[in-house]
Every structure is written in structure tokens, then in C-alpha cells.
Amino acid sequence: MALVACPFCREMFESAEASACPVCGMSLVAFEKLPPSHDAVGEDIPVEPHHEPIAWNFKARGRLALPVLAVVGLALFFLPWVHVTLPDTVDISGFGMARRLGWSWGAGVAWVVLVPTVLSRRSIWELRGARIAAAFLAAVPLVTTVILWARPPHGGLVKVRFDYEPAFWATMAVAAVAVVLAMRLGGRLDDIQVKRGSSKGEVLH
């Protein structure tokens, strides 16, 4: 029978026994998902590998790749997205599109927010916990470019003719890759390299 526990008092119950702590009133969560208690930390009990703090320059498990893609996406935001040939000849960047359309500001803002969202996570568990937020942020520029492609802007009474520039298509591709990486942020829990100890010669359960 799976165990659930109160995240405040750590009282444990069987999963079918209760859904909320009778003492604290807090919703019970799966016991294995709880971080180490204050008592465990105070007694210097080794924490699980996915809860161990990672270095500020930790690069694996998408922690470097995703911010790099965000910086690339932000740079593309300021490059020409559209080459207008009628009624005037002009290049319009993603920034320029946002100034005209308003709603497309989300693409640039999402890239900016994505960087601290990922780099601020200090454990593999926190990286995994940021998957949904990171994927949502990466999806914003993807949805923005898809909408602009599917429903291109028009000039009303004035006919407008334009072509999308390479930076526009690159933004769409970078965002798509970023969404995939965001959904895998933190990697798997069964292939973590621990800093101490070994499982060699032991039976794993």
C-alpha cells in the first residue's frame, strides 16, 4: 500500500486512509515526493541524490542548453522577421512587430523570463519541478510565430505584401526545440551520478 504524508507534520497514512491531515488540515502528498525534513537536515542525514544542491555552473540535464536557447531566441527577436515589399520596402523585427501588434510582446518577454526560471533551480528535483513553467514559457514564442504564419497581419484597405525572414523561421524552430528540452528538464531520476557511496555489489530494490 502506498504511503502519503502531511507536508507539515510528516504524519504518515496509507493512501486509502485519508486525503487530508486530521491535525494540520493540509492535503496529503506521496511520501517519496517530500523533501528532507528539518530534523533530517539537522542530523546531517544524507539526502537523496535528486535533492542534493547542484553547483551554480551545473550544465547537464538541460540547465545550460535551455537558457542558451532562450538567449538565441531573444537575439532572433531583434532581427528582421518580416520583409515588407508593399506598400513600402521595410524590414520589421520581432520587436517591431510587438510594437505594432502588442500581443506579440509575449515572445520576447518569455525568452527573458525563461533564463532565471531555469538557472535559479538548485537541485535536480527543482529542475524537474520547473518543467511545466519552462515549457509554457518556451511555447509562447512558438505559438506567436505559428499564429503570425497561420494568420498573417493585413493592412485593411491598404494592400500589404511581405515575406517572412530566416530569423522568423529560426525563432519557430528554436522555440520548438526549447519546448522539447523543457519537458525533459532535470532528466531522469534513475541515472543520477552520486558524489559519494556506491551501489556496486548491492541488491537494488
Secondary structure, DSSP 4 states (H G I P E B T S, - for coil): --EEE-TTT--EEETTT-SB-TTT-PBPEEGGGSPPPHHHHHTTPPPPGGGSBPPTT--TTTTTHHHHHHHHHHHHHTSEEEEEEESS-EEEEHHHHHHHHSTTHHHHHHHHHHHHHHHT--BHHHHHHTHHHHHHHHHHHHHHHHHHHHS----TTS--EEEE-HHHHHHHHHHHHHHHHHHTTT--STT---SS---TTPPP-
